[in-house]
Amino acid sequence: MKKPISLALAGWMALSLLAGCGAQPAAAPSQSASAAAPSQQEAADEGFPMTFENDGRTLTISQRPQRVLTLGPNCTELFAALGLSDLVVGRSLVNHSRGPLEEYAQAVEAIPQLNYGSATREAILSSGADFIYALDWEISDTGCNIEEAAQYGMSVYVNEATTLEEQYQEILDLGKIFGVEQAAQAFVDDQRARIQAVQERVAGQEPVDVLVYDSGNDGVFTCSGSNFESLLIGLAGGRNLFDDLTDQQWVTVSYEEVLARDPDVILIHDYDSPSVEEKLAEIAGNPTLAQLDCVKNQRFATITLESVLPGDRMAYAVEQLAAAFYPDLAEG
């Protein structure tokens, strides 16, 4: 993983009134009737301009976007969940995904790949998009920053949530921008209810100490206490082994420090390369990690990387993690 770590354009067609032999001319609408029935374009633009606080700045959206880039699998799937996939003209970071959830698969897979990996500056600027919803580290690492995108007529909303409430607000903001407020609110309400149900189920259980294993080399590349994944682990009844590290979202810790902290379970990120099987081999072949009881007892869990990024899978991730941490706990 990198460290920090569709195409439906609504066009308007005017219907011509053909005046032929014997044809009756259409009566012109009265002024009051015209005022009472705004055009579709006027309805679509209602409420604009809109302003939002995002990424430490005030973002102004002057009209409903029509061509969207979703830079990150979590960003793409959220647009599908809100019924907005037809507006998405390109997606990135497909290499950090194991594929969309079944209910969104058809919508997501119909969206063209802007780039299989990280979006390039050239691909972004030549896309013709007018709106970008991007992972914070995906937009910053592309070489195309927010200011440059704006010069090409693109508004950028950064996916940067570190709490549930912040991600809920992102969803509600997108709902407002794209005119799907009810769908956005219903989605948020469903997420809240499902997460609450898991918390009630694991209440009273002994917290499970969790080592997040993204990759290994000169140590374990893992998530810190300020990472969104750490929050999800806590909601599922676990505790991130390195929750005391908060300066960066992603950190590399020594094998010796992992051994000293002695996790109960190792949570392995599942994406294209290195594979889960390769990571399991790394762990088993490491003389320090091999001493851990959780390694000897094969206490491993896996989760797809996009599931622990802020987006549409918050409840899904908490449900999956709780099931892995407490396999004997019956669902309520």
C-alpha positions in Angstrom: 0.0 0.0 0.0 1.2 3.5 -0.7 2.3 5.3 2.4 0.7 8.8 3.1 -0.4 5.9 2.7 -21.3 6.1 -15.7 -20.9 7.9 -18.0 -24.4 9.4 -18.3 -24.5 13.1 -19.0 -27.9 14.5 -18.8 -28.6 16.5 -22.0 -31.6 18.6 -22.7 -33.5 18.0 -25.9 -36.1 20.5 -27.0 -39.3 19.2 -28.5 -40.2 21.1 -31.7 -43.8 21.8 -32.4 -44.5 20.9 -36.0 -47.0 23.3 -37.6 -48.5 21.4 -40.5 -51.7 21.6 -42.5 -54.6 21.7 -40.0 -52.3 21.5 -37.0 -53.4 23.6 -34.1 -50.7 25.8 -32.4 -49.9 25.0 -28.8 -51.3 27.5 -26.4 -48.6 29.5 -24.6 -48.4 28.9 -20.9 -49.5 31.7 -18.7 -46.9 33.6 -16.7 -48.2 32.2 -13.5 -48.0 28.6 -14.8 -44.5 29.1 -16.0 -43.4 30.4 -12.6 -45.0 27.5 -10.9 -43.2 24.9 -13.1 -39.4 25.6 -13.2 -37.4 23.8 -15.8 -35.5 20.7 -15.0 -32.2 22.7 -15.2 -33.6 25.2 -12.7 -34.6 22.4 -10.4 -31.2 20.7 -10.7 -29.5 24.0 -9.8 -31.7 24.9 -6.9 -29.8 25.8 -3.8 -26.5 26.7 -5.5 -24.0 28.0 -4.8 -23.3 25.8 -1.8 -20.4 26.1 0.6 -18.7 23.4 2.7 -15.8 23.3 5.1 -13.4 20.6 3.7 -9.7 20.0 3.9 -9.1 23.1 5.9 -10.7 25.4 3.4 -14.1 26.7 2.3 -15.3 24.8 -0.8 -17.9 26.5 -3.0 -19.9 24.4 -5.5 -21.7 26.6 -8.0 -23.8 24.0 -9.7 -24.6 20.3 -9.6 -21.6 18.4 -10.9 -22.0 16.3 -14.0 -18.7 14.5 -14.5 -17.1 13.0 -11.4 -13.8 11.3 -10.6 -13.7 9.0 -7.6 -10.1 8.6 -6.5 -10.1 5.6 -4.2 -12.2 2.4 -4.1 -14.0 3.6 -1.0 -15.0 6.8 -2.8 -16.2 5.0 -5.8 -18.3 2.5 -3.9 -19.9 5.4 -1.8 -21.1 7.0 -5.1 -22.6 3.6 -6.1 -24.3 3.3 -2.7 -25.9 6.8 -3.1 -27.1 5.9 -6.6 -24.7 8.3 -8.3 -22.4 5.9 -10.2 -23.8 7.1 -13.6 -22.0 10.4 -13.0 -18.6 8.9 -12.4 -16.4 9.0 -15.4 -13.3 7.5 -13.9 -12.0 5.7 -10.8 -8.5 4.9 -9.4 -6.7 2.7 -6.9 -8.3 -0.4 -8.2 -5.1 -2.2 -7.2 -6.0 -1.5 -3.6 -9.4 -3.2 -3.9 -10.6 -6.8 -3.8 -13.7 -5.8 -5.7 -16.9 -4.0 -4.7 -19.5 -5.4 -2.4 -22.0 -7.6 -4.2 -24.8 -5.1 -4.1 -22.7 -2.4 -5.8 -20.7 -4.6 -8.1 -22.6 -4.0 -11.4 -22.6 -0.2 -10.8 -18.9 0.0 -9.9 -17.6 -2.3 -12.5 -19.3 -0.2 -15.2 -17.2 2.8 -14.3 -14.1 3.2 -16.4 -10.7 3.0 -14.7 -8.9 6.3 -14.8 -5.8 4.5 -13.6 -5.5 1.0 -12.1 -3.2 2.3 -9.4 -2.9 5.9 -8.2 -4.4 8.5 -10.5 -1.8 10.4 -12.5 -1.7 14.1 -13.0 -2.2 13.8 -16.7 -5.2 11.5 -16.4 -6.9 13.8 -13.9 -6.4 17.0 -15.9 -7.4 15.4 -19.2 -10.5 13.6 -17.8 -13.0 16.5 -18.5 -14.3 16.0 -14.9 -15.9 18.9 -13.0 -15.8 17.3 -9.6 -13.4 15.0 -7.7 -14.0 13.0 -4.6 -10.6 11.7 -3.5 -8.8 10.1 -0.6 -6.6 12.7 1.0 -3.4 10.9 0.2 -4.6 10.0 -3.3 -5.1 13.6 -4.4 -1.9 14.8 -2.7 0.3 12.1 -4.1 -0.8 12.5 -7.7 1.1 15.6 -8.5 -2.2 17.3 -9.3 -3.1 19.4 -6.3 -6.4 21.0 -5.5 -5.4 24.4 -6.8 -4.3 23.0 -10.2 -7.5 21.0 -10.5 -9.5 24.2 -9.9 -7.7 25.8 -12.8 -9.2 23.1 -15.0 -12.7 23.6 -13.7 -12.7 20.8 -11.1 -14.0 21.1 -7.6 -12.2 18.8 -5.2 -13.9 17.3 -2.1 -11.4 15.5 0.0 -12.2 12.2 1.7 -10.4 12.9 5.0 -12.7 11.7 7.8 -11.1 10.5 11.0 -14.3 9.9 13.0 -17.7 8.4 12.2 -19.4 11.8 12.5 -17.0 13.3 10.0 -17.6 10.6 7.5 -21.4 10.8 8.1 -21.1 14.6 7.3 -19.1 13.8 4.1 -22.0 11.6 3.0 -24.6 14.2 3.9 -22.6 16.9 2.1 -22.4 14.7 -1.1 -26.2 14.1 -0.8 -26.7 17.9 -0.7 -24.4 18.6 -3.6 -25.9 15.9 -5.9 -29.6 16.4 -4.8 -29.9 13.0 -3.0 -30.3 14.2 0.6 -32.9 11.6 1.5 -30.8 8.7 0.2 -27.8 10.1 2.0 -29.6 10.4 5.3 -31.1 6.9 5.0 -27.7 5.5 4.4 -26.2 7.3 7.4 -29.1 6.1 9.6 -28.6 2.5 8.5 -24.8 2.7 9.3 -25.6 4.1 12.8 -28.1 1.3 13.6 -25.8 -1.5 12.4 -22.8 -0.2 14.3 -24.9 0.2 17.4 -26.1 -3.4 17.1 -22.5 -4.7 17.1 -21.5 -2.6 20.0 -24.4 -3.9 22.0 -23.4 -7.5 21.1 -19.7 -7.1 22.2 -20.4 -5.1 25.3 -18.8 -6.6 28.3 -16.3 -8.6 26.3 -12.6 -8.4 27.1 -11.0 -6.1 24.5 -8.9 -7.9 21.9 -5.4 -6.5 21.3 -5.0 -6.2 17.5 -1.9 -5.8 15.4 -2.8 -4.4 12.0 -0.3 -6.0 9.5 -0.4 -4.1 6.2 3.1 -5.2 5.2 6.5 -6.0 6.6 10.1 -5.3 5.6 12.3 -3.5 8.1 9.4 -3.8 10.6 5.6 -3.9 10.5 3.8 -1.2 8.5 0.7 -0.6 10.6 -2.0 1.9 11.4 -1.7 4.4 14.3 -4.2 5.5 16.8 -5.2 8.5 14.6 -6.1 6.2 11.7 -9.8 5.6 10.8 -9.1 1.9 11.0 -8.2 2.2 14.6 -11.6 3.6 15.3 -13.3 0.7 13.5 -11.3 -1.8 15.5 -12.5 -0.1 18.7 -16.1 -0.1 17.6 -15.8 -3.9 17.0 -14.5 -4.6 20.5 -10.8 -4.6 19.8 -7.9 -2.3 20.6 -5.3 -1.2 18.1 -2.0 -2.4 19.5 -0.4 0.9 18.6 -3.2 3.3 19.4 -0.8 5.4 21.4 1.0 6.5 18.3 -0.9 9.4 16.8 1.5 11.7 14.9 0.9 9.9 11.6 -1.9 7.7 10.3 0.6 5.0 9.2 3.7 4.0 11.0 6.5 1.4 10.8 7.2 -0.3 14.1 9.9 -2.8 15.0 9.4 -6.5 15.2 10.7 -6.4 18.8 8.1 -3.8 19.8 5.4 -6.0 18.4 6.7 -8.9 20.4 6.8 -6.8 23.6 3.2 -5.7 23.2 2.1 -9.3 22.4 -1.1 -8.9 20.3 -4.0 -11.4 20.6 -4.8 -11.4 16.9 -3.0 -10.2 13.7 -5.3 -8.4 11.3 -3.9 -8.6 7.7 -4.9 -6.2 5.0 -6.1 -8.0 1.8 -5.2 -6.3 -1.5 -3.4 -7.3 -4.7 0.3 -7.3 -3.7 1.7 -8.6 -1.5 -1.1 -11.1 -1.1 -2.4 -12.4 2.2 -0.6 -15.7 1.5 2.7 -13.9 1.1 2.1 -11.9 4.2 1.3 -15.0 6.2 4.6 -16.5 4.9 6.5 -13.3 6.0 5.1 -13.6 9.5 5.8 -17.3 9.9 9.3 -16.9 8.5 10.2 -14.0 10.8 12.1 -15.3 13.9 10.7 -12.5 16.1 7.1 -12.6 15.1 7.1 -16.4 15.1 7.5 -16.2 18.9 4.1 -14.6 19.3 1.4 -16.8 20.8 -1.1 -15.5 18.3 1.2 -16.7 15.5 1.7 -20.1 17.1 -2.1 -20.4 17.6 -2.9 -19.1 14.1 -4.9 -16.2 15.4 -5.2 -14.3 12.1 -7.9 -12.3 10.6 -8.1 -10.6 7.2 -10.0 -7.6 5.9 -9.9 -5.9 2.5 -8.1 -2.6 2.6 -11.0 -0.6 1.2 -13.2 -1.8 4.0 -11.2 0.1 6.6 -11.0 3.4 4.7 -13.6 6.0 5.4 -16.5 5.6 3.0 -19.5 3.4 2.7 -18.3 0.3 4.6 -18.2 1.5 8.1 -20.9 -0.8 9.4 -19.7 -3.7 7.2 -16.2 -3.4 8.6 -17.3 -3.3 12.2 -19.5 -6.4 11.6 -16.6 -8.3 9.9 -14.1 -7.3 12.6 -16.3 -8.2 15.5 -17.0 -11.6 14.0 -13.2 -12.2 13.6 -12.4 -11.0 17.1 -15.1 -12.9 18.8 -15.8 -16.0 16.6 -17.8 -17.7 19.4 -20.0 -14.8 20.1 -23.5 -15.5 18.8 -25.1 -12.7 16.8 -28.1 -11.1 18.4 
